[in-house]
Amino acid sequence: MYIGNTPTTQLYNSALDSFNGDGTTVAFTVSRVVGTEKDLDVTVNGVPQDPNNSYTVNGDVVTFTEAPSVGTGNIIVRFRAYVVTKIVPDDETVTAAMIANNSITGVKIATGTLTGDKIASGTIGSSNLTITGVSAGTYGGTGNTPSLIIDAQGRVTAAINVATTSSGGGTSSAKSIILNAVFGG
């Protein structure tokens, strides 16, 4: 019985594997990968086996602690649950409260999708900055005027010193611009 609409997709598909014991074999490959011993009900000669002590599971291999006795079809492995389909939420239905802390990593974030208000202060290190080719240093000063080129994102992409001369043939004094910005890291 369902409350609401009846599901259109089956989420459980029961299955059963049987094996012949030979008194020496302890490992048996089952038809499905399972996550834990408790995902199976195992019987040998009709006797339920304890998933904590009688066998272990690694993927699709059930390994008994002792070889089951000789018998035809005397080992029965019944799967408790098996997901046939995954439930995928509709687009734009997952909220921030539904996402576990620290569960989204950089490989899951599309390039160019983070904006300034989504970046915590001090979290971008120098290894994450685009190299512009401009050397850190002092531009301008006695006899020089700085010439800077700044791109649309505010990055200094070129910086040179331009010699400044006075009308009398000597050099004049100019102000210095010191470029030594640090962005975390």
N, C-alpha and C positions, 0 to 999 in steps of 0.2 A: 504494500500500500504506500502511495506517495501523497505528500501534501503538496499541492500545486500541480504543475504540469509533469507528466510522466517523462523521464529522461529519454531522449531519442538515441543515445549511444550507450551501449552496454559497457560498464566499467569493470566487470568481473567476468572472467572466463575460467570456469573450473577445469582442472586437468588432473590426470592420474598417470603415474608411471609405475611399471612393475618390472622387477628384475629377478633373475634366478640366482640364488645363493649357491656358492660352491665350497664354502668352508675355508677359503683362503683369500678371496678378493675382498678388499675393504673399501675401495673407491668405485663409485658408480656415477656415470654422467647422466644427468636428468635433462629433460627437454626444454627447460627454461632456466634462465639465470635468476637467482634469488639473492636477496641482500643479507639474510640472516637465517640461522637454523629455525627460528620461530616462525618463519614463513612457510614451513612444511609440517605435515603430520606424517610421521614415518612409522610403519609397523613391520615387524619381522615375525613370520608365523602367527600373525594375528595379535601380537603383543605390541602395544604402543611403546615407542622408544622415546626416552627423555632427551629433548633437544639441548639440555644443558650438559649432559654427560655421555650420551650414546653415540653422537655423531657431530660432525662439523660440516659447514658449507663454505665453499669458496667458488663463487660464480655459479657454474652449472655442475659442480662436482660435489657429491655427498660422500664423505669419508667416515666410515664407522670406526669406533675405538677398538672393536673386535670384529673379526670376519663373521658375517651372518652364516647361519647353518645352511647345509645343502637343502635345496628345495626348488621346485618349479613355480615361479611366480610368487615365491614366499616373501619377497621384499616389496612393499607397497609404499610409494611416495605420493602423497596428495598435497597439492599446492593450496595453501590457505587463501591467498589473494594474488591477483595478477591484473595489473592495469593494462587494458587494451588500448585506451586512448588517453591523451593528456587533455586537461581542460585548459584552454588558452583564454585569458580575459580579453574582452573587446578592447579595441584601440581607445586610448585616453581614459581608461577606467581605473588604472592603478594610481593610487594616491601616495604621497610621501609617507604617510602613516603605515602603509602596507609593506614598505620596503625595509628589510632588516638593516640595522646599522652596519656600516663597513661592508655591505654586500655588493656594491657597484665599484668595479675597478676601472682603471684607465682604458683597458682594451675594449670595454663595453660602451665607451663614450665616443661618439662620432667626432672626427677631427673638425675643429672650427665651431663647435656648438656651445662652448662655454663662454659666457660673457662676464664682464667685470664684476657685476653684482653677485655672481655665483662663485667667485674665487675668494677664499679667505685671505686676509691680509698676511703677507709674508710667506705665502705658500709656493710662489714661483721662484725657483732658484735660477742661478745664472746658466745652468746647463739646459734650461728650458727656453732660453731666449734665442731669437734668431741672430746669427752673427751678421753684423752690418759691415765689417771691414774697417770701422773707425777705431783708431787707437785711443785708449784712455790717456789723458794728459791735459796740459794747460794750453789753451789756444788764445792768442793775443798777447799783449804785454808790450814792453818797450820795443818800438820799431815795427810792430805787427798788429794787424787787425784780423780778427777771426772771420772766416767765411764758412758758414754752415749750410748744409742742405738737410732739411727735415721732411720725412715722408708723411703721408696722410694719417698714419697711426702714431705720429709724434716721435718716431725714432730718428736719431741723427744718423744719416746715411753717408755723409761726407763732411770732413772738417779739415781745413787747411789754414795756415798762417799766410796772410798777404802783407808784404812789406809796405809800410806806410812812410812816405817821405813828405817833408815839409817843403814849402815853396822856396826855402833858402838852400835846398840841396841836402839837408840833414834829415835825420829821422825824427818823427814826433812820438810822443808818448800816447799810448792807447790803453784802454782798460783790458783786463784779462777775463776770459771766461774759463772756468775750471769745469771740465767734464769728468765727473767721477761718481756716476749714479750707481747705487747698489739696490738690487731688487731681491732681497732675501737670498737664502741659500748660501 
